[in-house]
Amino acid sequence: MPNEILSTIKSPQDIKALSEQELNTLCEEIRKKIIDTVSVNGGHLSPNLGVVELTVMLHYVFNCPLDSIVWDVGHQCYTHKMLTGRYESIGTIRTEGGLSGFPKRSESEYDAFNVGHSSTSISAALGIAQAKLLQNDDSHTIAVIGDGSLTGGLAYEGLNNAGRFKKNFIVILNDNKMSISKNVGAIAKYLTSIRVRPTYLRIKNAVEKGLTHIPLLGSPIAKLLKSSKSGVRHMVYKDTLFDQLGFRYYGPVDGHDIEALRNALSAAKATKGPVLVHVVTKKGKGYQYAESDSASFHGIGQFDVDTGEPISSRKDFSTVFGEGLCRIAESDNRICAVTAAMRTGTGLLDFSRIYKDRFFDVGIAEEHAVTFSCGLATKGMIPVFAVYSTFLQRGYDQLLHDAAMQKLHMVVAVDRAGIVGEDGETHQGVFDVSMLNSIPNTTIFSPCYFDEMKQSLNTAIYGCDSLVAVRYPRGGEIARPDDMQSSSMNYDIYGDRNADKLLITYGRLFANAVEAYEKLKADGESICVLKLCKIKPIDKNAIEFAKGFSRIHFFEEGILAGGIGETFDYELTKIGYSGMYKVIAIEDKFIPHASVKSSLRYNKLDAMSMYDIMKND
């Protein structure tokens, strides 16, 4: 019978009576379920396969939800969800109305904190632990952080404070040598140095045990060594960075060995004060294709389980961006590519191989990436920082204070701009326009076709002198009308210039606008479509053109407040426009996980909604 054990698990309490053999069988069943589910729904495969045993033993040793587990990033929570009463619903993960692909407090009492971005777990968990202390609650709080997340500065802010905490606080370092792309920097090298010292904990425990058997003096000396910050302690124990920060260090521990995990987690549970358990896992464990190429299977769409091949492999904007940047870099040695641990996802794999000296992966550190790029720019280099829209949010201060305020020329390639769909509210790229629109000395391009994107990138590099963003959606190119004639990089006009109604939009929504236009034309209605490509600053000729229409609707795949629709309205008002003007954009809310098509329809940004609004308003 498939999932013979997994199907009986209704809560973490049900695994506590299982034998070691049964626990291993349970892990096998969980892996099979994860692979089958992600092959159909898409999602994060490699991270989830890597933490199966760790998750099982966390719930075996600790008593959730009284004990709190905070997952860093949260894309490795599928096993956790199945063990906490959601096995029957796991087939709905990342589908509209189904389970989220990330922890959500509103979904289950076992989800201690909503996450979706990196390096937040230690800070959040410490806040939870501190609140428990104030409430006389002796339960444990556990932060599970991947070593890739230790390349983010927020993790160290949390570690720095947590080292002073005196109660039950545990950090699990899930060391899989990877974040999404291969880990980079000093921390990755440091963790490697710890991993190759397997005798560390054994020697440390042996010293302590030996000292306790010395009459009278042994125990006091052992206690002194544990608490001392002196060079003597370092000489005996060879302290890790984590010891120096105030943590008791256990590890490295084989993250796929049930017994080793039970011993290490039980020891951590029995220790008062901050503890760090260093667990070594293999990303993609148990599925050969994910093990051999964990980056490609980190986050993936539908795929064939037997072959590992994706169901759809059409060309996308990320790939075209990477190709275009390589072509420019070939003839200009000032071009540098910067990424925050997203080399593959942002299309920079070829660039990183061809132009190694000009490729910089700074780890999961978007703030650092922006200011690092600014430093490059001060010396005449032209940095291009490729980043997902949702992660660019983390660098707002640096974009404003370090880039734009100094009028430094750097280009931000904003990938996954707009609604991304199944990854849900933490990953929707609908805030970057409002964010960037508020920053002076900034230019924003939002092309809707591959050729426009390449032209925008070229203009951003050679036609601008300050901060420039080129934003483009997840996925492939949209439909293009046969009679579409591009006239400039700033804006294009499509349809009846003599109509009374004007539909304005930018980016991929233009495809929906054209479909609405065709439907209206078939009904005998006449409209004109104004497609913007450069959305900040808006071309004054585009504003003058729009002034000639009595009824204007602006459709925007972004947040209404501070968006381009509002800016366009302001510019029209300044030149005396007195006609009807409405903006249809995303109201003051977050967008839950669903397909892109469904989310656009829900927010009245699909072709049918455009048709109805333009016809009846």
C-alpha positions in Angstrom: 0.0 0.0 0.0 1.5 3.4 -1.0 2.2 5.9 1.8 1.2 3.3 4.4 2.7 5.2 7.2 2.5 8.8 5.8 -1.3 8.5 5.3 -1.7 7.7 9.0 0.1 10.9 10.2 -2.5 13.4 11.3 -0.2 15.4 13.6 3.4 15.3 14.8 2.3 13.3 17.8 1.7 10.3 15.5 5.4 10.0 14.6 6.7 9.8 18.1 6.0 6.1 18.6 7.6 5.1 15.3 10.6 2.8 15.3 13.8 3.9 13.5 13.0 1.6 10.6 9.5 3.1 10.4 10.9 6.6 10.5 13.2 5.8 7.5 10.2 4.3 5.6 8.2 7.4 6.4 11.0 9.6 4.9 11.0 7.5 1.7 7.2 7.9 1.4 7.5 11.6 2.0 10.1 12.0 -0.8 8.0 10.1 -3.2 5.0 12.3 -2.4 7.0 15.5 -2.8 8.4 14.4 -6.2 5.0 13.4 -7.5 3.3 16.6 -6.2 5.9 19.0 -7.6 6.0 17.3 -10.9 2.3 18.2 -11.4 2.1 21.6 -9.5 5.6 22.9 -9.9 7.3 24.3 -6.9 10.5 23.9 -4.9 11.8 20.4 -5.3 15.5 20.3 -4.3 15.2 22.2 -1.0 12.3 20.0 0.2 14.0 16.8 -0.7 17.0 17.8 1.3 15.3 18.4 4.6 13.0 15.3 4.9 14.8 13.6 7.7 15.6 16.8 9.5 11.9 17.8 9.5 10.8 14.4 10.6 13.2 14.4 13.5 12.4 18.0 14.5 8.8 17.0 15.0 9.9 13.7 16.6 12.1 15.5 19.3 10.1 18.7 19.8 6.5 19.3 20.8 4.9 21.5 18.2 3.0 23.8 18.1 4.0 24.6 21.7 7.6 24.5 20.5 7.9 26.9 17.5 9.7 26.2 14.3 10.6 29.2 12.0 11.7 28.2 8.5 14.1 30.5 6.7 12.7 31.4 3.2 10.1 28.7 3.8 10.4 27.0 0.5 11.5 23.8 2.2 8.3 23.4 4.3 6.4 20.6 2.3 7.4 17.8 4.7 6.5 20.1 7.6 3.0 20.6 6.1 2.4 16.9 5.6 3.3 16.1 9.2 1.1 18.8 10.6 -2.3 17.6 9.4 -2.1 18.8 5.8 -1.1 15.5 4.0 -4.6 15.1 2.5 -4.3 18.6 1.0 -0.7 18.5 -0.2 -2.0 17.9 -3.8 -3.5 21.4 -3.7 -0.2 23.2 -2.9 0.4 26.3 -5.0 -3.0 26.1 -6.6 -5.8 28.7 -6.2 -7.5 28.1 -2.9 -5.1 25.4 -1.9 -2.1 25.3 0.4 0.6 27.9 0.1 4.1 26.9 -1.0 5.4 28.7 2.0 4.5 28.7 5.7 1.4 30.8 6.5 0.2 31.5 10.0 -3.4 31.8 8.8 -3.1 28.3 7.3 -2.0 26.4 10.4 -1.1 26.9 14.1 2.1 24.9 13.3 3.3 27.7 11.0 5.0 30.1 13.4 5.9 32.8 11.0 5.1 33.8 7.4 8.2 33.8 5.2 9.2 34.0 1.6 12.5 35.9 1.7 15.9 34.9 3.0 17.7 35.4 6.3 14.7 36.3 8.4 14.4 33.2 10.6 16.8 34.0 13.4 15.4 37.5 14.0 11.8 36.3 13.9 12.5 33.2 16.1 14.4 35.4 18.6 11.4 37.7 18.9 9.1 34.7 19.4 11.5 33.3 22.1 11.7 36.7 23.9 7.9 36.9 23.9 7.7 33.4 25.4 10.1 34.4 28.1 8.0 37.5 29.0 5.0 35.2 29.3 6.8 32.6 31.4 6.6 30.0 28.6 9.4 27.5 28.7 8.8 25.9 25.3 11.5 25.9 22.7 11.9 28.1 19.6 13.8 26.7 16.6 15.1 28.7 13.6 15.9 26.5 10.6 18.3 28.4 8.3 20.1 27.3 5.1 23.7 28.2 4.8 22.9 30.2 1.7 20.8 32.5 3.9 23.9 33.1 6.0 25.2 35.3 3.1 22.4 37.8 4.1 23.3 40.4 6.6 20.0 40.2 8.6 21.0 36.7 9.7 24.1 38.1 11.5 22.1 40.8 13.1 19.9 38.1 14.5 22.9 35.9 15.6 24.5 38.8 17.3 21.5 39.4 19.5 20.6 35.8 20.0 23.9 34.9 21.5 22.9 36.8 24.7 19.6 35.0 25.1 19.5 32.8 28.2 16.6 30.4 27.5 15.5 27.7 25.1 16.7 29.0 21.6 18.0 26.7 18.9 19.3 27.5 15.4 19.5 24.7 12.9 22.1 25.4 10.2 21.0 23.3 7.2 24.3 23.1 5.4 23.7 21.8 1.9 26.6 23.8 0.3 23.9 25.6 -1.8 21.4 28.4 -1.7 20.0 28.4 -5.2 23.2 28.8 -7.1 26.4 27.5 -5.5 27.3 29.3 -2.3 30.0 32.0 -2.5 32.1 34.0 -0.2 34.0 33.6 3.1 31.0 32.0 5.0 30.8 29.1 2.5 34.5 28.5 2.8 34.2 28.7 6.6 31.5 26.2 6.8 33.5 23.9 4.5 36.4 24.2 7.0 34.1 23.0 9.8 32.7 20.2 7.8 36.2 18.8 7.2 36.8 18.7 11.0 34.5 15.8 11.9 36.4 15.2 15.2 35.5 18.6 16.5 32.6 17.7 18.7 34.1 14.4 19.7 37.2 16.0 21.0 35.3 18.8 22.7 33.0 16.3 24.5 35.9 14.1 25.5 37.8 17.0 27.1 34.7 18.0 29.1 34.0 14.4 30.1 37.7 13.8 31.1 37.8 16.9 33.2 34.7 16.0 35.2 36.5 12.8 36.4 39.3 14.8 38.0 38.6 15.1 41.8 37.8 18.5 43.1 39.3 20.6 40.3 37.9 18.9 37.2 34.4 20.2 37.2 35.3 23.8 37.9 37.9 23.8 35.2 35.4 22.4 32.7 32.9 25.0 33.7 35.5 27.7 33.3 36.5 26.5 29.9 32.9 26.5 28.7 32.3 30.1 29.8 35.7 31.6 29.2 36.4 33.9 26.3 40.1 33.5 26.7 42.7 32.1 24.4 43.0 29.0 26.6 39.4 28.0 25.8 40.1 28.6 22.1 43.3 26.5 22.3 41.4 23.5 23.9 38.2 23.6 22.0 39.1 25.4 18.7 36.0 27.5 18.9 33.8 28.1 15.9 32.4 31.5 14.9 29.1 30.5 16.5 30.8 29.7 19.9 32.3 33.2 19.8 28.8 34.7 19.2 27.6 33.0 22.3 26.1 29.8 20.9 26.8 26.2 22.0 27.8 24.5 18.8 26.9 20.9 18.0 28.0 19.3 14.7 28.5 18.7 12.0 25.7 16.1 12.0 24.6 13.9 9.1 21.3 15.4 8.1 20.0 12.1 6.6 20.9 9.9 9.6 17.8 9.5 11.8 19.8 8.4 14.9 22.4 11.1 14.6 19.7 13.7 14.2 17.8 12.4 17.2 20.9 12.6 19.4 22.0 16.0 18.3 18.5 17.6 18.5 17.9 15.9 21.9 21.2 17.4 23.2 20.2 20.8 21.9 16.8 20.5 23.6 18.5 19.7 26.9 20.8 22.7 26.7 19.9 26.0 28.2 20.7 29.1 26.3 21.4 29.5 22.6 22.4 26.4 20.6 23.5 26.0 17.0 23.2 22.5 15.4 25.1 22.2 12.2 23.3 19.7 10.0 24.9 18.6 6.7 22.3 17.7 4.0 22.2 17.0 0.3 20.0 19.3 -1.7 17.7 17.2 -4.0 18.3 14.0 -1.9 16.6 10.9 -3.2 15.9 12.1 -6.8 18.9 11.6 -9.1 18.1 14.5 -11.4 17.7 16.9 -8.5 20.8 15.6 -6.8 23.0 16.1 -9.9 21.5 19.5 -10.8 20.0 20.9 -7.7 20.0 24.5 -9.0 17.7 23.6 -12.0 15.4 21.7 -9.7 15.4 24.4 -6.9 12.2 25.9 -8.2 10.7 24.2 -11.2 7.5 24.0 -13.2 5.8 20.8 -14.2 8.2 18.0 -15.2 8.4 14.3 -16.2 9.3 12.3 -13.1 10.9 9.5 -15.2 13.2 11.8 -17.3 13.4 15.0 -15.2 12.6 17.0 -18.3 10.4 20.1 -17.9 7.0 19.9 -19.6 7.4 23.3 -21.2 10.8 24.7 -22.3 9.9 27.8 -24.4 12.3 30.7 -24.4 11.8 33.2 -21.6 12.7 36.8 -20.9 15.5 35.8 -18.4 17.3 33.8 -21.1 16.9 36.6 -23.7 18.2 39.1 -21.2 21.3 37.0 -20.5 22.0 36.5 -24.2 21.6 40.3 -24.8 24.0 41.2 -22.0 26.6 38.8 -23.2 26.5 40.4 -26.7 27.0 43.9 -25.2 29.8 42.7 -22.9 31.6 41.1 -25.8 32.5 44.6 -27.2 32.5 46.6 -23.9 34.8 45.5 -21.1 33.1 47.9 -18.7 30.0 45.7 -18.5 29.7 43.8 -15.2 27.0 41.5 -14.2 25.9 41.3 -10.5 23.5 38.7 -8.9 22.4 37.9 -5.4 22.7 34.1 -5.6 20.4 33.9 -8.6 22.9 33.2 -11.5 20.7 30.6 -13.1 17.3 32.1 -12.4 18.2 35.5 -13.9 19.8 34.1 -17.0 23.4 34.9 -16.2 24.8 31.4 -16.4 26.5 32.0 -19.8 27.8 35.4 -18.7 29.4 33.8 -15.6 31.3 31.3 -17.7 32.4 33.6 -20.5 33.2 36.8 -18.5 34.3 35.3 -15.2 36.3 38.4 -14.1 33.2 40.6 -14.6 30.6 38.4 -13.0 29.9 38.9 -9.3 27.6 36.7 -7.2 27.4 38.4 -3.9 25.2 35.8 -2.1 21.7 36.5 -0.9 22.5 40.1 -0.1 20.5 42.5 -2.2 21.4 45.5 -0.2 25.1 44.8 -0.6 24.6 44.0 -4.3 23.2 47.5 -5.0 25.9 49.4 -3.0 28.6 47.1 -4.4 27.3 48.0 -7.9 27.5 51.7 -7.0 31.1 51.3 -6.0 31.8 49.7 -9.4 30.1 52.7 -11.1 32.2 55.3 -9.4 35.2 53.9 -11.2 33.6 53.9 -14.7 32.4 50.3 -14.8 28.8 49.7 -15.9 27.2 47.3 -13.4 24.0 45.4 -14.4 22.3 44.0 -11.3 19.9 41.2 -12.2 17.3 40.5 -9.5 13.8 39.3 -9.0 11.3 42.1 -8.4 10.3 40.8 -5.0 13.9 40.7 -3.8 14.7 44.2 -5.1 12.4 45.5 -2.4 15.1 44.7 0.1 17.5 47.2 -1.5 15.2 50.3 -1.5 17.4 52.3 0.8 20.5 51.6 -1.2 18.8 52.4 -4.5 17.7 55.8 -3.1 20.7 56.8 -1.0 23.7 55.2 -2.7 22.6 55.0 -6.4 20.1 57.7 -7.3 21.3 60.4 -4.8 24.8 60.2 -6.2 23.4 59.9 -9.7 25.6 56.8 -10.3 25.0 54.9 -13.5 23.9 51.4 -12.7 21.3 49.2 -14.4 18.8 47.0 -12.5 17.4 44.2 -14.6 14.1 43.5 -12.8 13.1 39.9 -13.5 9.7 38.4 -12.6 8.1 41.8 -12.7 4.3 41.7 -12.3 2.2 38.9 -11.1 4.2 35.6 -10.8 1.3 33.3 -9.9 1.7 30.2 -7.8 4.5 31.4 -5.5 2.0 33.8 -4.1 2.0 37.0 -2.1 5.7 36.9 -0.9 6.9 36.7 -4.5 4.5 38.9 -6.5 6.5 41.5 -8.5 3.9 44.2 -8.2 5.6 46.7 -5.9 8.8 47.6 -7.9 7.2 50.3 -10.1 5.7 52.2 -7.2 9.0 51.8 -5.3 11.2 53.0 -8.1 8.7 55.7 -9.2 9.3 57.4 -5.9 13.1 57.8 -6.4 14.5 60.8 -8.3 17.2 60.4 -11.0 15.6 57.1 -12.0 14.5 55.8 -15.4 12.2 52.8 -15.8 11.6 50.7 -18.9 8.9 48.1 -19.1 9.1 46.4 -22.5 6.6 43.7 -23.6 8.6 41.9 -26.3 12.0 40.3 -26.5 13.3 42.8 -29.0 12.0 45.7 -27.0 13.7 44.3 -23.9 17.1 44.1 -25.7 16.6 47.6 -27.0 15.7 48.9 -23.6 18.8 47.2 -22.1 21.0 48.8 -24.7 19.4 52.2 -24.1 19.7 51.8 -20.3 23.4 51.1 -20.7 24.3 53.7 -23.3 21.5 56.3 -23.3 21.1 57.0 -19.5 23.5 58.4 -16.9 21.9 57.5 -13.6 19.9 54.7 -12.0 18.0 52.7 -14.7 15.6 49.8 -14.3 14.5 47.4 -17.1 11.6 45.3 -15.9 10.2 42.2 -17.6 7.8 39.4 -16.6 8.3 35.8 -15.8 7.9 33.5 -18.7 7.9 33.9 -22.5 7.0 36.5 -25.1 3.4 37.6 -25.5 1.3 37.7 -28.7 2.1 40.5 -31.1 -0.3 42.0 -33.6 0.7 41.5 -37.2 0.1 45.2 -38.0 2.0 46.4 -34.9 4.6 49.1 -35.9 7.0 50.2 -33.1 7.8 53.8 -33.5 10.0 54.7 -30.5 11.5 53.3 -27.3 9.2 55.5 -25.3 5.7 54.7 -26.5 3.6 53.2 -29.3 0.1 53.8 -30.6 -2.2 51.1 -31.8 -5.7 51.3 -33.1 -8.0 54.2 -34.1 -6.3 57.5 -33.3 -9.6 59.3 -33.9 -11.6 57.3 -31.3 -13.1 58.9 -28.2 -11.7 56.2 -25.8 -8.1 55.5 -25.0 -6.7 52.5 -23.3 -3.2 53.0 -21.8 -1.0 50.2 -20.4 2.6 48.9 -20.4 4.4 45.6 -20.3 2.7 42.3 -21.0 -0.8 43.8 -20.4 -0.5 45.1 -23.9 -1.4 41.7 -25.2 -4.7 41.8 -23.2 -5.3 45.3 -24.5 -5.0 44.2 -28.1 -7.4 41.3 -27.5 -9.9 43.7 -25.9 -9.4 46.0 -28.8 -10.2 43.2 -31.3 -13.4 42.3 -29.4 -14.6 45.9 -29.3 -13.8 46.4 -33.0 -15.9 43.3 -33.8 -18.7 44.9 -31.9 -18.4 48.1 -33.9 -16.7 50.0 -31.1 -13.7 52.2 -31.7 -10.8 52.6 -29.3 -7.1 53.5 -29.3 -4.3 51.8 -27.3 -1.3 53.7 -26.0 1.5 51.3 -25.1 4.2 52.8 -22.9 7.7 51.4 -22.9 9.6 54.0 -20.9 7.3 54.5 -17.9 9.5 56.9 -15.9 9.8 59.7 -17.0 6.7 59.5 -19.2 7.3 61.0 -22.6 5.5 64.4 -22.7 4.4 63.7 -26.3 2.5 60.7 -25.0 0.7 62.8 -22.5 -0.1 65.4 -25.1 -1.5 62.6 -27.3 -3.7 61.3 -24.6 -5.1 64.7 -23.9 -7.1 64.5 -27.1 -9.4 61.7 -25.8 -12.5 62.3 -23.8 -12.4 58.9 -21.9 -9.2 57.3 -20.7 -8.6 54.0 -18.9 -5.2 53.1 -17.6 -4.6 49.4 -16.8 -1.6 48.7 -14.7 -0.2 45.3 -13.4 1.1 46.9 -10.2 0.1 48.6 -7.1 -2.2 51.6 -7.7 -0.7 53.8 -5.0 2.3 55.6 -6.4 2.0 53.8 -9.8 2.4 55.0 -13.3 -1.4 55.4 -13.7 -1.5 57.9 -10.9 1.5 59.7 -12.4 -0.1 59.9 -15.8 -3.2 61.4 -14.3 -1.1 64.0 -12.5 0.7 64.9 -15.7 -2.6 65.2 -17.7 -4.1 67.4 -15.0 -1.1 69.8 -15.2 -1.8 70.4 -18.9 -5.5 71.0 -18.4 -7.1 67.7 -19.2 -10.8 67.7 -18.2 -12.1 64.4 -19.6 -12.9 61.1 -17.7 -9.8 59.3 -16.4 -9.7 56.0 -14.5 -7.0 53.7 -13.3 -7.5 50.0 -13.0 -4.7 48.6 -11.0 -4.1 46.5 -7.9 -5.7 48.0 -4.9 -4.2 48.2 -1.4 -3.7 44.5 -0.9 -1.4 41.5 -1.3 -2.1 38.9 -4.0 -2.5 35.3 -2.9 -1.2 32.3 -4.9 -3.1 31.4 -8.0 -2.3 31.1 -11.7 -1.2 34.4 -13.4 -4.3 34.1 -15.6 -6.6 33.8 -12.7 -4.9 36.6 -10.7 -5.2 39.0 -13.7 -8.9 38.2 -14.1 -9.5 38.7 -10.4 -7.9 42.1 -10.5 -9.7 43.1 -13.8 -6.5 43.1 -15.8 -7.4 40.3 -18.2 -8.7 40.9 -21.8 -12.3 40.2 -21.0 -12.3 42.7 -18.1 -10.7 45.3 -20.3 -13.4 44.7 -22.9 -16.2 45.0 -20.4 -14.8 48.2 -18.8 -14.0 49.9 -22.1 -17.4 49.0 -23.6 -19.6 50.0 -20.7 -17.8 52.9 -19.0 
